[in-house]
Amino acid sequence: MAIALVSYSAFSKKEKIIDWIKNAEHDAILFALGVMILMVCLTRAPERSHSNEIRIISWSWFVLGFFVVAASTWIATSWLLAEAADGQRIEAIRTGLTIGAGTGGAMALIISARRQWLGERSHLHDMAVSRNNLKDAQEKRVTELQANASDQISSESPAARLSGLYTLERLAQNNPEYRQTITNIICAYLRMASSSTNDTQKEGQNSDFFPAISQEEREVRLTAQEILSNHLRPIQENDSKSYWPNISLDLSRANLVDFNLDGCELNKLTCRNANFQGSSSFRRAKIEFADFSHSTFSQSAHFEQSKFSQIATFDSTNFEGGCHFESAIFSDKTSFSRSRFSRSADFTDSSFRGSANFSLSKMRGSAQFYRCKFNQGADFGAAHLNRLAVFQECVFGGYTTFGSATFREGADFESSRFLEVTSFKGSVFGSDALFSGVSFLKYSSFKNMKVKFFGVFEGSKFNRTSFNDSRFGCTVNFSRSHFSGDVNLSAIKCGWPPMLEGAEVTKSNGQRWPNEWVVVWDKEDLGHFEKAPDISSKVAEKEER
């Protein structure tokens, strides 16, 4: 390119060849620049294929460069001598040599720039290697400390075990990438049976008693539990950096003493077949996934205001003491199937946003579900509730069944709302069944229901219902209730006639009423109940007797 520029400049000014020679230094610079661009392309070419790989320039490139300098000097000098006058030949030679020197200088500058670039790349490479070596050394040191601490917690000496636990805590605090691994080690220690415990227990076979734990072992386990709980609380009074986020705990088959996770947040908590000795507390805890299947709580279990973001499983769990789930939030499926509550179970103001399963559960103490919300319905099928079960002001959003459930001391559903299909088919009430002010917005079935004393549905609302073959030891009270849709009350069996004073009915096909009552239509499709004349006299005679 530079040669072309020089040629063009010379031929356009043949009549002033002397002036051109005097100013040829300018064209020499252009020529040198063109050669430099060419050499940059040549020297950069070897590394185009692999940008991260540095390739050595072959000696053939230096030989080629030498010939380029020599050729440019010879061509420029020969051409200038041919064009110059006799008195200007020395000046032409000087200009040609200047062009050659400029070309060589350009090559030297390119080689120097490449050397500088390679030096910087080498420095960066050395820094990366140094960082990697430092990281490897740190990882090796952490691994060694972790291994030594693991050996310590398996020692027979309680002091050595405590030292190992504190070492693991310090490592996890200073190395966030090892926190889950170290947490797993601490959980593994809690899962191991101590020398004074019995490890013959199989899944689903928790004993009614807890094996004795020595005082030394108790202190070590309390320390391990405290380390976990202290670092799972997002809000710390003294150190906000001590929180370990996104941690999961696997405490399956662990023996836990006075376990406390109040205010803790963790991804996953697995406590299958765990033994909770003493009081256990999970107040205000936020747990994404929880599994307490087949676990046993020897004393009270506190889950007040706890939040479960995903599935919460308490299947076949034994609550030997009272359990408290007041104001708890279950965002996904929740299951207490086959669980046993030896004392009171309190779920007051709890919210079940997914399906709730209490089927085949046994509640020996009082069952409190006051103001609970079951957004996707509830399954209490074949459940046994030994004391008065309170479901006042509850909301059941999905399909709900209490089929074949047993309420030994009765149940109170006052002012509750059932938004979808509801079934009490085959349920047994050992005392009264209280449904005052309850709203059944969809079909409700009370077929084969047995109530020992009174059934109270006063002020309730029914939209299609059936009491076919239901039995009440005394009577059933439907006073001030409202019926619509298909209704079957004709097959109710009571000690005394059903009570329908003040009840209203919206006319529809398929409605059958007790023989003791007739419907008087006040409007075309709205009526009220009055006692049948012939039955009224018989009832009066029976009352006189």
C-alpha positions as CSV (number, residue, x, y, z in Angstrom):
1,M,0.0,0.0,0.0
2,A,2.8,2.4,0.9
3,I,4.7,1.5,-2.3
4,A,1.6,2.3,-4.3
5,L,1.4,5.7,-2.6
6,V,5.0,6.4,-3.2
7,S,4.7,5.5,-6.9
8,Y,1.6,7.6,-7.4
9,S,3.3,10.6,-5.8
10,A,6.5,10.2,-7.9
11,F,4.8,9.8,-11.3
12,S,2.5,12.7,-10.7
13,K,5.5,15.0,-10.1
14,K,8.1,13.9,-12.6
15,E,8.9,17.5,-13.5
16,K,9.8,18.1,-9.8
17,I,11.8,15.0,-9.0
18,I,14.2,16.9,-6.9
19,D,11.5,18.4,-4.7
20,W,10.0,14.9,-4.4
21,I,13.3,13.4,-3.2
22,K,13.6,16.2,-0.6
23,N,10.1,15.3,0.7
24,A,10.5,11.6,0.3
25,E,10.9,11.2,4.1
26,H,7.1,11.7,4.3
27,D,6.4,8.9,1.9
28,A,8.9,6.8,3.7
29,I,6.8,7.1,6.8
30,L,3.7,6.0,4.9
31,F,5.6,3.1,3.5
32,A,6.9,2.1,6.9
33,L,3.3,2.3,8.3
34,G,2.0,0.0,5.6
35,V,4.7,-2.5,6.4
36,M,4.0,-2.3,10.1
37,I,0.3,-3.0,9.5
38,L,1.2,-6.0,7.4
39,M,3.6,-7.3,10.1
40,V,1.0,-6.8,12.8
41,C,-1.4,-9.0,10.8
42,L,1.3,-11.6,10.4
43,T,2.3,-11.7,14.0
44,R,-1.2,-11.8,15.3
45,A,-2.3,-14.5,12.9
46,P,-0.9,-17.5,14.9
47,E,-3.2,-16.8,17.8
48,R,-6.5,-16.3,16.0
49,S,-7.4,-19.9,16.2
50,H,-7.2,-20.1,20.0
51,S,-7.5,-16.8,21.8
52,N,-6.5,-18.3,25.1
53,E,-3.5,-20.1,23.7
54,I,-0.1,-18.4,23.2
55,R,1.8,-19.7,20.2
56,I,5.5,-19.2,19.6
57,I,6.4,-17.3,16.4
58,S,8.5,-19.5,14.0
59,W,12.0,-18.3,13.0
60,S,10.6,-18.3,9.4
61,W,8.7,-15.1,10.3
62,F,11.9,-13.4,11.3
63,V,13.6,-14.5,8.1
64,L,10.7,-13.2,6.1
65,G,10.9,-9.9,8.0
66,F,14.6,-9.6,7.1
67,F,13.8,-10.2,3.5
68,V,11.0,-7.7,3.6
69,V,13.3,-5.0,5.0
70,A,16.0,-5.8,2.5
71,A,13.6,-5.9,-0.4
72,S,11.9,-2.6,0.6
73,T,15.4,-1.0,0.8
74,W,16.5,-2.3,-2.5
75,I,13.3,-1.5,-4.4
76,A,13.1,2.0,-3.0
77,T,16.8,2.8,-3.6
78,S,16.7,1.4,-7.1
79,W,13.6,3.3,-8.1
80,L,14.9,6.5,-6.6
81,L,18.3,6.2,-8.4
82,A,16.5,5.6,-11.7
83,E,14.4,8.7,-11.3
84,A,17.0,11.0,-9.7
85,A,19.3,13.4,-11.7
86,D,23.0,12.9,-11.6
87,G,23.5,15.5,-8.9
88,Q,20.9,13.9,-6.6
89,R,22.0,10.3,-6.6
90,I,23.5,10.5,-3.1
91,E,20.3,12.0,-1.8
92,A,18.3,9.2,-3.5
93,I,20.5,6.6,-1.8
94,R,20.1,8.3,1.5
95,T,16.3,8.3,1.1
96,G,16.1,4.6,0.1
97,L,18.2,3.7,3.1
98,T,15.9,5.8,5.3
99,I,12.9,3.8,4.0
100,G,14.6,0.6,4.8
101,A,15.6,1.8,8.3
102,G,12.0,2.9,8.9
103,T,10.7,-0.5,7.8
104,G,13.2,-2.2,10.2
105,G,12.3,0.1,13.0
106,A,8.6,-0.7,12.4
107,M,9.3,-4.4,12.7
108,A,11.4,-3.8,15.9
109,L,8.6,-1.8,17.3
110,I,6.1,-4.6,16.6
111,I,8.4,-7.2,18.2
112,S,8.8,-4.9,21.2
113,A,5.0,-4.4,21.5
114,R,4.5,-8.2,21.3
115,R,7.1,-8.8,23.9
116,Q,5.3,-6.3,26.2
117,W,2.0,-8.0,25.5
118,L,3.4,-11.4,26.2
119,G,5.0,-10.1,29.4
120,E,1.6,-8.8,30.6
121,R,-0.1,-12.1,29.7
122,S,2.6,-14.0,31.5
123,H,2.1,-11.8,34.6
124,L,-1.7,-12.3,34.5
125,H,-1.1,-16.1,34.1
126,D,1.3,-16.1,37.1
127,M,-1.3,-14.2,39.2
128,A,-4.0,-16.7,38.3
129,V,-1.7,-19.6,39.1
130,S,-0.9,-17.9,42.4
131,R,-4.5,-17.5,43.2
132,N,-5.3,-21.1,42.3
133,N,-2.4,-22.3,44.4
134,L,-3.6,-20.2,47.3
135,K,-7.1,-21.5,46.9
136,D,-5.8,-25.1,46.8
137,A,-3.7,-24.5,49.9
138,Q,-6.8,-23.1,51.7
139,E,-8.9,-25.9,50.6
140,K,-6.3,-28.4,51.7
141,R,-6.0,-26.7,55.1
142,V,-9.8,-26.6,55.5
143,T,-10.0,-30.2,54.5
144,E,-7.4,-31.2,57.0
145,L,-9.1,-29.2,59.8
146,Q,-12.4,-30.7,58.9
147,A,-11.0,-34.2,59.0
148,N,-9.4,-33.5,62.3
149,A,-12.6,-32.1,63.7
150,S,-14.6,-35.0,62.4
151,D,-12.1,-37.3,64.3
152,Q,-12.6,-35.3,67.4
153,I,-16.4,-35.5,67.4
154,S,-16.1,-39.3,67.2
155,S,-13.9,-39.4,70.2
156,E,-15.0,-41.0,73.5
157,S,-14.0,-37.8,75.3
158,P,-16.8,-35.3,75.7
159,A,-14.3,-32.4,75.8
160,A,-12.8,-33.6,72.5
161,R,-16.2,-33.8,70.9
162,L,-17.0,-30.3,72.0
163,S,-13.7,-29.0,70.6
164,G,-14.5,-30.7,67.3
165,L,-17.9,-29.1,67.1
166,Y,-16.6,-25.6,67.8
167,T,-13.8,-26.1,65.2
168,L,-16.4,-27.1,62.6
169,E,-18.5,-24.1,63.5
170,R,-15.5,-21.8,63.0
171,L,-14.7,-23.4,59.6
172,A,-18.2,-23.0,58.4
173,Q,-18.4,-19.4,59.5
174,N,-15.2,-18.5,57.6
175,N,-15.9,-20.6,54.6
176,P,-19.4,-20.2,53.3
177,E,-19.0,-22.8,50.6
178,Y,-18.4,-25.5,53.3
179,R,-21.4,-24.6,55.4
180,Q,-23.8,-27.3,54.1
181,T,-21.1,-29.9,54.3
182,I,-20.2,-29.1,57.9
183,T,-23.9,-28.9,58.7
184,N,-24.3,-32.4,57.3
185,I,-21.4,-33.6,59.6
186,I,-23.1,-32.1,62.7
187,C,-26.4,-33.7,61.7
188,A,-24.7,-37.0,61.2
189,Y,-23.4,-36.8,64.8
190,L,-26.9,-36.1,66.1
191,R,-28.1,-39.1,64.1
192,M,-25.6,-41.4,65.7
193,A,-26.6,-43.3,68.8
194,S,-24.5,-42.6,71.8
195,S,-22.9,-45.4,73.8
196,S,-25.7,-45.2,76.3
197,T,-28.6,-45.5,73.8
198,N,-30.2,-48.4,72.0
199,D,-30.0,-48.3,68.2
200,T,-32.2,-51.3,67.4
201,Q,-35.2,-49.2,66.6
202,K,-36.6,-49.7,63.1
203,E,-38.6,-47.3,61.0
204,G,-42.1,-46.8,62.2
205,Q,-41.4,-48.5,65.5
206,N,-40.6,-45.6,67.9
207,S,-40.8,-46.8,71.4
208,D,-43.1,-45.2,74.0
209,F,-40.0,-44.5,76.2
210,F,-36.8,-42.8,75.4
211,P,-33.4,-44.4,76.1
212,A,-31.3,-42.7,78.8
213,I,-28.6,-40.2,77.7
214,S,-25.7,-39.5,80.0
215,Q,-25.2,-35.9,81.2
216,E,-22.0,-35.5,79.2
217,E,-23.6,-36.7,76.0
218,R,-26.6,-34.4,76.7
219,E,-24.3,-31.4,76.9
220,V,-22.6,-32.3,73.7
221,R,-25.8,-32.8,71.8
222,L,-27.2,-29.5,73.2
223,T,-24.1,-27.8,71.9
224,A,-24.5,-29.3,68.5
225,Q,-28.1,-28.3,68.4
226,E,-27.3,-24.8,69.6
227,I,-24.7,-24.4,66.8
228,L,-27.3,-25.2,64.2
229,S,-30.0,-23.0,65.6
230,N,-27.7,-20.0,66.2
231,H,-26.7,-19.9,62.6
232,L,-30.2,-20.5,61.1
233,R,-31.7,-17.3,62.5
234,P,-31.6,-14.4,60.1
235,I,-31.9,-11.8,62.8
236,Q,-29.1,-12.0,65.4
237,E,-28.7,-9.6,68.2
238,N,-25.0,-9.3,68.2
239,D,-23.8,-10.5,64.7
240,S,-25.9,-10.2,61.6
241,K,-23.3,-12.1,59.6
242,S,-23.6,-15.3,61.5
243,Y,-26.7,-16.4,59.6
244,W,-26.2,-19.3,57.2
245,P,-28.8,-19.1,54.4
246,N,-30.1,-22.0,52.2
247,I,-29.3,-24.7,54.7
248,S,-31.0,-28.1,54.9
249,L,-31.0,-30.4,57.9
250,D,-31.3,-34.2,57.8
251,L,-32.0,-35.4,61.4
252,S,-33.7,-38.7,60.5
253,R,-33.5,-41.1,63.4
254,A,-31.7,-38.5,65.5
255,N,-32.1,-38.2,69.3
256,L,-32.7,-34.6,70.0
257,V,-32.9,-33.0,73.4
258,D,-34.9,-29.8,74.0
259,F,-34.6,-29.0,70.3
260,N,-35.2,-25.4,69.5
261,L,-35.4,-23.8,66.1
262,D,-37.4,-20.7,67.1
263,G,-37.3,-18.1,64.3
264,C,-35.0,-20.2,62.1
265,E,-35.2,-20.3,58.3
266,L,-34.1,-23.3,56.3
267,N,-34.7,-25.0,53.0
268,K,-35.5,-28.5,54.1
269,L,-35.9,-30.2,57.5
270,T,-36.0,-34.0,57.5
271,C,-36.8,-35.6,60.9
272,R,-38.2,-39.0,59.9
273,N,-38.1,-41.4,62.9
274,A,-36.5,-38.7,65.1
275,N,-36.9,-38.8,68.9
276,F,-37.6,-35.4,70.4
277,Q,-36.8,-35.6,74.1
278,G,-38.0,-32.8,76.3
279,S,-39.9,-29.8,75.0
280,S,-39.4,-29.0,71.3
281,S,-40.0,-25.6,69.7
282,F,-40.3,-24.4,66.2
283,R,-42.1,-21.1,66.8
284,R,-42.0,-18.6,63.9
285,A,-39.8,-21.0,61.9
286,K,-39.9,-20.7,58.1
287,I,-39.3,-24.1,56.5
288,E,-39.7,-24.8,52.8
289,F,-40.0,-28.6,53.1
290,A,-40.6,-30.5,56.3
291,D,-40.9,-34.2,57.0
292,F,-41.6,-35.4,60.6
293,S,-43.0,-38.8,59.6
294,H,-42.8,-41.5,62.3
295,S,-41.2,-39.1,64.7
296,T,-42.0,-38.9,68.4
297,F,-42.3,-35.9,70.6
298,S,-42.0,-36.9,74.3
299,Q,-43.3,-33.6,75.7
300,S,-44.9,-30.5,74.2
301,A,-44.2,-29.5,70.6
302,H,-44.6,-25.9,69.7
303,F,-45.1,-24.7,66.1
304,E,-46.9,-21.4,66.8
305,Q,-46.7,-19.0,63.8
306,S,-44.5,-21.4,61.9
307,K,-44.6,-21.3,58.1
308,F,-44.2,-24.2,55.8
309,S,-43.7,-23.1,52.1
310,Q,-43.9,-26.6,50.6
311,I,-45.1,-30.0,51.6
312,A,-45.3,-30.6,55.3
313,T,-45.6,-34.3,56.4
314,F,-46.4,-35.5,59.9
315,D,-47.7,-38.9,58.9
316,S,-47.7,-41.5,61.8
317,T,-46.1,-38.9,64.2
318,N,-46.6,-39.4,67.9
319,F,-47.3,-36.3,70.0
320,E,-47.0,-37.6,73.6
321,G,-47.3,-34.1,75.0
322,G,-49.5,-31.3,73.9
323,C,-48.9,-29.9,70.4
324,H,-49.4,-26.3,69.4
325,F,-49.9,-25.1,65.8
326,E,-51.7,-21.8,66.6
327,S,-51.5,-19.4,63.6
328,A,-49.3,-21.8,61.6
329,I,-49.4,-21.4,57.8
330,F,-49.2,-24.5,55.6
331,S,-48.8,-23.3,52.0
332,D,-48.8,-26.7,50.3
333,K,-50.1,-30.2,51.0
334,T,-50.1,-31.1,54.7
335,S,-50.6,-34.5,56.1
336,F,-51.1,-35.8,59.7
337,S,-52.5,-39.1,58.5
338,R,-52.3,-41.9,61.2
339,S,-50.8,-39.4,63.6
340,R,-51.5,-39.9,67.3
341,F,-52.1,-36.9,69.7
342,S,-52.0,-38.2,73.2
343,R,-52.9,-34.8,74.7
344,S,-54.4,-31.6,73.4
345,A,-53.9,-30.6,69.7
346,D,-54.4,-26.9,69.1
347,F,-54.6,-25.5,65.5
348,T,-56.4,-22.3,66.3
349,D,-56.2,-19.7,63.5
350,S,-54.1,-22.0,61.4
351,S,-54.2,-21.7,57.6
352,F,-54.1,-24.8,55.3
353,R,-53.6,-23.4,51.8
354,G,-53.1,-26.8,50.3
355,S,-55.0,-30.0,51.0
356,A,-55.0,-31.1,54.7
357,N,-55.1,-34.8,55.5
358,F,-56.0,-35.9,59.1
359,S,-57.4,-39.3,58.0
360,L,-57.0,-42.2,60.5
361,S,-55.5,-39.8,63.1
362,K,-56.2,-40.3,66.8
363,M,-56.7,-37.3,69.1
364,R,-57.0,-38.4,72.7
365,G,-57.0,-34.9,74.1
366,S,-59.0,-31.9,73.1
367,A,-58.9,-30.9,69.4
368,Q,-59.0,-27.2,68.7
369,F,-59.5,-26.1,65.1
370,Y,-61.1,-22.7,66.0
371,R,-61.1,-20.3,63.0
372,C,-59.0,-22.5,60.8
373,K,-59.0,-22.1,57.0
374,F,-58.8,-25.1,54.8
375,N,-58.5,-23.6,51.3
376,Q,-58.4,-26.9,49.5
377,G,-60.6,-28.8,51.9
378,A,-59.8,-31.4,54.5
379,D,-59.8,-35.1,55.0
380,F,-60.7,-36.3,58.5
381,G,-61.9,-39.7,57.2
382,A,-61.9,-42.4,59.9
383,A,-60.3,-40.0,62.4
384,H,-60.9,-40.7,66.1
385,L,-61.4,-37.6,68.4
386,N,-61.9,-38.6,72.0
387,R,-62.6,-35.2,73.5
388,L,-64.8,-32.4,72.3
389,A,-63.6,-31.3,68.8
390,V,-64.0,-27.6,68.2
391,F,-64.3,-26.4,64.5
392,Q,-66.1,-23.2,65.2
393,E,-65.9,-20.4,62.5
394,C,-63.8,-22.6,60.2
395,V,-63.8,-22.2,56.4
396,F,-63.5,-25.3,54.2
397,G,-62.8,-24.3,50.7
398,G,-62.5,-27.6,48.9
399,Y,-64.0,-31.1,49.2
400,T,-64.2,-32.0,52.8
401,T,-64.9,-35.3,54.4
402,F,-65.4,-36.5,57.9
403,G,-66.7,-39.8,56.7
404,S,-66.6,-42.6,59.3
405,A,-65.0,-40.2,61.8
406,T,-65.7,-40.8,65.5
407,F,-66.3,-37.9,67.9
408,R,-66.5,-39.6,71.3
409,E,-67.5,-36.4,73.1
410,G,-69.2,-34.7,70.2
411,A,-68.1,-31.8,68.0
412,D,-68.9,-28.2,67.5
413,F,-68.9,-26.7,64.0
414,E,-70.8,-23.5,64.9
415,S,-70.7,-20.7,62.3
416,S,-68.4,-22.6,60.0
417,R,-68.7,-22.5,56.2
418,F,-68.4,-25.4,53.8
419,L,-67.8,-24.0,50.3
420,E,-67.7,-27.3,48.4
421,V,-69.1,-30.8,48.6
422,T,-69.1,-32.1,52.2
423,S,-69.5,-35.5,53.7
424,F,-70.2,-36.7,57.2
425,K,-71.3,-40.1,55.9
426,G,-71.1,-42.8,58.5
427,S,-69.6,-40.4,61.2
428,V,-70.4,-41.2,64.9
429,F,-70.9,-38.6,67.6
430,G,-70.7,-39.9,71.1
431,S,-72.5,-36.8,72.4
432,D,-74.0,-33.8,70.6
433,A,-73.4,-32.7,67.1
434,L,-73.4,-28.9,67.0
435,F,-73.8,-27.2,63.6
436,S,-75.6,-24.0,64.5
437,G,-75.3,-21.3,61.9
438,V,-73.3,-23.4,59.5
439,S,-73.5,-22.8,55.8
440,F,-73.3,-25.7,53.3
441,L,-73.0,-24.0,49.9
442,K,-72.7,-27.2,47.9
443,Y,-74.1,-30.7,48.4
444,S,-73.7,-32.1,51.9
445,S,-74.2,-35.7,53.0
446,F,-75.1,-36.9,56.5
447,K,-76.1,-40.4,55.5
448,N,-75.8,-43.1,58.2
449,M,-74.6,-40.5,60.7
450,K,-75.1,-41.5,64.3
451,V,-75.5,-39.0,67.1
452,K,-76.0,-40.2,70.6
453,F,-77.9,-37.2,71.9
454,F,-78.8,-34.0,70.0
455,G,-78.1,-32.8,66.5
456,V,-78.3,-29.0,66.4
457,F,-78.5,-27.4,63.0
458,E,-80.3,-24.3,64.1
459,G,-79.9,-21.3,61.7
460,S,-77.9,-23.4,59.2
461,K,-78.2,-23.1,55.4
462,F,-78.3,-26.2,53.2
463,N,-78.0,-26.3,49.4
464,R,-78.9,-29.9,48.5
465,T,-78.5,-32.3,51.4
466,S,-79.3,-35.8,52.5
467,F,-79.9,-37.2,56.0
468,N,-80.9,-40.6,54.8
469,D,-80.8,-43.3,57.5
470,S,-79.2,-40.8,60.0
471,R,-79.9,-41.5,63.7
472,F,-80.3,-39.1,66.6
473,G,-80.7,-40.5,70.1
474,C,-82.9,-37.6,71.2
475,T,-83.8,-35.2,68.4
476,V,-82.4,-33.0,65.6
477,N,-83.0,-29.3,65.6
478,F,-83.4,-27.5,62.2
479,S,-85.1,-24.4,63.7
480,R,-84.6,-21.2,61.6
481,S,-82.6,-23.1,59.0
482,H,-83.0,-22.6,55.2
483,F,-83.2,-25.4,52.7
484,S,-82.8,-25.2,48.9
485,G,-82.2,-27.8,46.2
486,D,-82.8,-31.5,46.7
487,V,-83.4,-32.3,50.3
488,N,-84.0,-35.6,52.0
489,L,-85.1,-35.5,55.7
490,S,-87.8,-38.1,55.5
491,A,-85.6,-41.1,56.7
492,I,-84.2,-39.4,59.8
493,K,-84.6,-41.6,62.9
494,C,-85.0,-39.7,66.2
495,G,-86.2,-40.4,69.7
496,W,-88.4,-37.3,69.4
497,P,-89.7,-35.7,66.2
498,P,-87.3,-33.4,64.3
499,M,-87.6,-29.7,65.1
500,L,-88.3,-27.4,62.1
501,E,-89.9,-24.3,63.8
502,G,-89.1,-21.2,61.8
503,A,-87.3,-23.0,59.1
504,E,-87.7,-21.9,55.5
505,V,-87.5,-23.8,52.2
506,T,-86.9,-22.7,48.6
507,K,-89.1,-24.9,46.4
508,S,-87.3,-27.5,44.3
509,N,-87.9,-31.0,42.9
510,G,-86.8,-33.9,45.0
511,Q,-87.6,-32.5,48.4
512,R,-88.7,-35.0,51.1
513,W,-89.6,-34.0,54.7
514,P,-90.3,-35.7,58.0
515,N,-93.9,-36.9,58.3
516,E,-94.4,-34.7,61.3
517,W,-94.1,-31.5,59.2
518,V,-95.8,-30.0,56.2
519,V,-94.6,-27.1,54.0
520,V,-96.8,-24.1,53.8
521,W,-95.9,-22.0,50.7
522,D,-96.0,-18.3,51.5
523,K,-95.0,-17.4,48.0
524,E,-94.7,-19.3,44.7
525,D,-91.3,-20.8,45.6
526,L,-90.7,-19.9,49.3
527,G,-92.4,-21.7,52.2
528,H,-92.2,-22.5,55.9
529,F,-92.9,-25.5,58.1
530,E,-95.9,-26.3,60.2
531,K,-96.7,-29.4,62.2
532,A,-99.0,-31.9,60.5
533,P,-102.5,-31.7,62.3
534,D,-102.9,-35.4,63.0
535,I,-99.3,-35.6,64.3
536,S,-99.7,-32.6,66.6
537,S,-102.5,-34.3,68.6
538,K,-100.4,-37.4,69.0
539,V,-97.4,-35.5,70.1
540,A,-99.5,-33.6,72.7
541,E,-100.9,-36.9,74.0
542,K,-97.4,-38.3,74.3
543,E,-96.2,-35.3,76.2
544,E,-99.2,-35.6,78.6
545,R,-98.4,-39.2,79.3
